[in-house]
Amino acid sequence: MSELDAPDPKAIDWARKDASRKDFSQRANLAFLVKCFGIGVLALLIPILLPLIGGYEGHFSISFFYHVPEARNWFVGLLWAVGIFLILFQGLSRAENLLLTLAGVFLILVALVPTTTDQCNESLFSLHAAFAVAFFVCLFIVAIFFSKSRLDYILWPPLRARFKRAYDVTGCLMIALPALAYGVHLVDGRDCGHEIYWIEFAAIAAFSAFWFVKTWEYKRLLGLSVRDVARRLVS
């Protein structure tokens, strides 16, 4: 082979570059999906792990686990983790990003400003409760007014309607359940039962469900199958 026929080592291998770009794009999309799903999983761990670590009896609400030595670090750590992920998460508009950032900040403040040990007799207008309500209000607005903006790209009308319904349901639950907890505390909070705990559990489950729905929606929009996701996770 003559010197003229030899490949130029400095020449760009466009086919290889294009393949690398597609591989990177798929991995970046997968990282985005994992982050969505991870937010939901981390949040759901809060009401599940805390009673297993700190016990169930005698705890009026999830927030009371701050005062349980065995569970305090888990309570604070999980709230911080979810809050930081919300702050770092990027939506598709500045308004959505601002609301998610505010939600993350409010959730961290929930951990930083705990309830009192006598939570049954605590004022209904505590800073802790205000930050918790503000957190859910932000997510309610995101679910109802921003999350459905991408659904026009879901071409099958029945599936598009299911996603809209799922966002409406999870969004409404995230505002209705904290209001219900407020009402229960107002009416019979001094009974110190477990009603508030289970209402808060349901509110967090709605929050997690919102992120699981978002994960499924993005998976459909990105054209990734379960097989693609599994293969990328192990490769």
N, C-alpha and C positions, 0 to 999 in steps of 0.2 A: 504494500500500500504506500502510495506516495505521500509526501507531506501535505499536498493539496487535498487529498482524500481523507486525511485523518481528522476526527472530530475536534472541534475547538473546545478545549476544557473550560473556557470562559463563557461559552454559549449557554443560554438559559434553556433548561429542559422544561418547556411550557406544559407538557402533559403531566410531568411529575409535580410541577408547581400547582397545577389545577387540582390534581388529586389530593395534594397536601392541604390545599385550601378547603376542599370539600370535607376532608376528614376533620380538620380543625372546626369547621362550622358545625358539623354534627356533634362533636364533643362539647362545643360551647352551648349548643341547644340542650344537650343532655344535662350539662351543669345547671342550666336555668331550670329545667324540670326538677332536678334533684333538690334544688334550693326551695322551690315551691312546695314540693312534697315534704321536705324536711321541716319547714315551718309548721305544717299541720301536725306532723308526728311529735315534734318537740312540745307543742302546746298540749296535745292530748296526753302526754306523759305527766303533766303537772297534777291533774286530779287523780291519776292512777297510781303514780309512784308515792306521792306524799302519805296517803293512809297506810301503804305497805311499810313505809319506813318509820313513820311517827305514830302509827295507830289510828284507829277510827273513832273510838269512843271519846266523847267530851269535846269534840272539835266542831264549833258552830259553823265555820265556813272554811274555804280553802285558805283564805288569808291568815287564819289563826295559826296555820302551820309555821309561820314565822317565829312563833313563840315556843315551838317544840324543838329543843336542841338537836335532836337527831335529824330533823327534816329541814331546818332553817337554811342550810347551805344549798340544798336541792331546790328549795322554793325560790330563793334569790337567784341562784345560778340559772335555772330554767327560764325565769322571767327575763333576766338579762339577755340570755341567748336568743329568745324569740324577739325581744325588743331590738337587738342589734341587727338581726336578720331583716326585720321590717325596715329599719333605717337604710340598710344597704340595698334592699330590693329596688329594682327599677321597673316602674310601670311604663305606660305608653303616653303619658302626658305629665306636664309639670304639676298640675293640680293633684293628680293621683299620687305622684311621688311625694308631694308635700304632705298629703293626708297620711300616707304610709309612714313617713318620717315622724310626723306628730304622734301617730299611734305607737310607734316604737319608743319614743321619748316618754309618753304617758305610761306605758307598761313598765319601763325602768323606774319611773317615779313611784309606781305602785309598790315595787320592791323596796325602794329607798325610804318610803314613808309608810311604815306598817300600821296595822290596827293596834288598839290597846289590848291588854290582856283580858279586860272585862268587856269583851266585844258585844255581849248581849245588851249592855247598857250604853254602848258607845253612841255618840250623836250620829244621826243620819247624814249630817252635813260635814263629815270629816274630809280632810284632804285625800286620804287614801281612797275613799269611795268616789270622790270627784274625779280623781285620775283614772280610776277603773271605768267609770261611766264615759269619760272623754275618749278613752281607748276604744270602747265599743261603738261610740258614735262615729268616730273616724272610719272604722271598718264598715259600719252600716252604709255610710255615704259612698265608700268605694264600691261595695257590692251592688248597691242599687243603681248608682248613677255612672260609674266608670267601667265596671267589669264587663258590661254587656256591649261595649262599643266595638269589640272585635268580632262579635258573633255574625256579622254580615258575611264574613268569610267562611262560615259554616254553611255549605251549599244545600244540605239536606234539611228542609224545613222542620220535620219532626224533631230532629236532633237539636237544631237551633232553638226550638221552643223549649226543649228539656233543659238546655243550659240556662236560658232566661229564667225558667221557673226555679231552677236550683239556686241561682244567684238571688232571686227575690226571696225565697224561703230562708236561706242562710242569713241574708241581710236583715230580714225582719226579725228572725230569732235573736240575732245579736243585739237588737235594741229592745225587744219585748222581754227577754229573759232577765236582763239586769233590772228592768222596770218591775218585773214580778218579784225579784229578790228584794227590792226596795219596799214593795208593798207588804210582803210577808214579814219583813223586819219591823215595819211600822205597826202591823196589826198584832203579831204574836211573837216578836223577836225575843222577848224576855223569857219565853219557854226554853230557849237554848236547845232546840232540837237540831236535827240534821237537814231540815228543809232547805235552808240557804245553801248548804254545801252542794246538794244535788241540783239545785237550780243553777248554781255557778258551774257545776260540772256540765250541764246541758248547754250553757252559754259557750263554754270553751269548746265543747264538741261541735257546736255550730260554726265557731271560728275555724276549727280544724277542717270541717267539711267544706267550708268555703275554699280553703287552699287545696284540698283534694280535687274539687271541681275545677279549679283553675289549672291544676296540673293536667287533668284529663283534657281540658279544652286546648291548652297549649300543645299537648301531644298530638291532638287531631290537626291543629293548624300547621304544625311543623311537619306533619306527614310521617311521624315516627310510629312504628308498631311496637308492641310489647317485646317482640323478638329483637328488634333493633336496640331497644333500651337495655334489655338483658345482656346482649352481646357487647354493647359499649361499656357496661358496668364491669364486666369481667375481663375486658381486653386492656 
